[in-house]
Amino acid sequence: MKKIVLTLAIAVSAFTASYAQKSARGPVSPEQRAERTASQLKEKLALTDAQKAEIYKIEFEKAKKQDEWRKERMQEMKKASEARKAEMQDRENKLAKVLTPEQKAKYESMKAEQREKVKDRQQRKGRNPGQARSTTTNENS
């Protein structure tokens, strides 16, 4: 019985360690993606070395284009985000000119309450409120 429990404990710890290593992978370069795809196709389709080399070139070009598209998309998203923030700040400035000090205080209280509601909703959905909309990209490399 002790041997079975010990064996299970070792298996679980080994599985956990291997899973943690897999999830900590960093971004994969276009060269690595092209090589992985070419190698897989060589194995599955019994390609010659010449065919593999050609497929590598094709996949490398595809991977580079995908990276360019991803960077362009991220830049567009960043510009849109900055525009939204500027618009929100403009709105806040306009409201500040209209509201009395008491109304401003009450408005700030309402905003804080709304932020708490959003935070609670995110926690119920299993999200970390600080990272509710985080994006992970390969452009950080």
C-alpha positions in Angstrom: 0.0 0.0 0.0 2.8 2.4 0.9 4.5 1.7 -2.4 1.4 2.5 -4.4 0.9 5.8 -2.5 4.5 6.7 -3.0 4.4 5.8 -6.7 1.3 8.0 -7.2 2.9 10.9 -5.3 6.0 10.7 -7.5 3.8 10.5 -10.7 1.7 13.5 -9.6 4.8 15.6 -8.8 6.5 14.7 -12.1 3.3 15.5 -14.0 3.0 18.9 -12.2 6.6 19.8 -12.8 6.4 18.9 -16.5 3.2 20.9 -16.9 4.7 23.9 -15.1 7.6 23.9 -17.5 5.4 23.7 -20.6 3.2 26.6 -19.5 6.4 28.8 -18.9 7.3 28.7 -22.6 8.3 31.9 -24.2 7.5 33.2 -27.7 8.5 31.1 -30.6 10.4 32.7 -33.4 9.3 32.4 -37.1 12.3 30.2 -37.7 11.3 27.8 -35.0 7.7 27.6 -36.1 8.8 27.0 -39.7 11.2 24.3 -38.7 8.6 22.6 -36.5 6.0 22.6 -39.3 8.5 21.4 -41.9 9.7 18.6 -39.6 6.2 17.4 -38.8 5.2 17.4 -42.5 8.4 15.5 -43.4 7.6 12.8 -40.9 3.9 12.6 -41.8 4.2 12.9 -45.6 7.6 11.2 -46.0 9.1 14.2 -47.7 12.5 14.3 -49.2 15.1 16.7 -47.7 14.6 19.0 -50.8 10.9 19.1 -50.2 11.4 19.8 -46.5 13.7 22.7 -47.4 11.1 24.2 -49.8 8.3 23.8 -47.2 10.6 25.4 -44.6 10.9 28.5 -46.9 7.2 28.7 -47.4 6.4 28.3 -43.7 9.1 30.8 -42.7 7.5 33.4 -45.0 4.1 32.7 -43.6 5.3 33.0 -40.0 7.0 36.3 -40.8 3.8 37.7 -42.3 1.8 36.5 -39.4 4.2 38.3 -37.0 3.9 41.5 -39.1 0.1 41.3 -39.1 0.1 40.7 -35.3 2.3 43.7 -34.7 0.1 45.9 -37.0 -3.0 44.7 -35.2 -1.4 45.4 -31.8 -0.4 48.9 -32.9 -4.0 49.6 -34.1 -5.4 48.4 -30.8 -3.0 50.6 -28.9 -4.0 53.6 -31.0 -7.7 52.9 -30.4 -7.1 52.5 -26.7 -5.2 55.8 -26.5 -8.1 57.5 -28.4 -10.6 56.0 -26.0 -8.6 57.2 -23.0 -8.3 60.7 -24.5 -12.0 60.8 -25.1 -12.8 59.7 -21.5 -10.4 62.3 -20.1 -12.0 65.0 -22.2 -15.4 63.9 -20.9 -14.2 64.0 -17.3 -12.8 67.5 -17.8 -16.1 68.7 -19.3 -18.0 67.1 -16.4 -15.7 68.7 -13.9 -16.5 72.2 -15.3 -20.3 71.6 -14.9 -20.5 69.8 -11.5 -20.4 71.5 -8.1 -17.8 70.3 -5.6 -20.4 68.2 -3.8 -21.6 66.7 -7.0 -18.0 65.9 -8.0 -17.5 64.1 -4.7 -20.7 62.1 -5.2 -19.8 61.4 -8.8 -16.3 60.1 -7.8 -18.0 57.9 -5.2 -20.4 56.5 -7.9 -17.4 55.7 -10.1 -15.6 53.9 -7.3 -18.7 51.9 -6.6 -19.0 50.9 -10.2 -15.3 49.8 -10.3 -16.0 47.6 -7.3 -19.0 46.0 -9.0 -16.9 45.3 -12.1 -14.1 43.9 -9.9 -16.5 41.6 -8.1 -18.1 40.4 -11.4 -14.6 39.6 -12.8 -13.7 37.6 -9.6 -16.9 35.6 -10.0 -16.0 34.8 -13.5 -12.6 33.5 -12.3 -10.5 36.4 -13.6 -7.8 38.2 -11.8 -9.2 41.8 -11.8 -5.8 43.3 -12.5 -5.4 41.1 -15.5 -9.0 41.0 -16.8 -8.0 42.0 -20.3 -4.4 41.1 -20.6 -3.0 40.2 -23.9 -0.2 37.9 -24.5 1.7 38.3 -27.8 5.0 37.3 -29.3 5.9 40.9 -30.0 7.5 41.3 -26.6 10.6 39.5 -27.7 
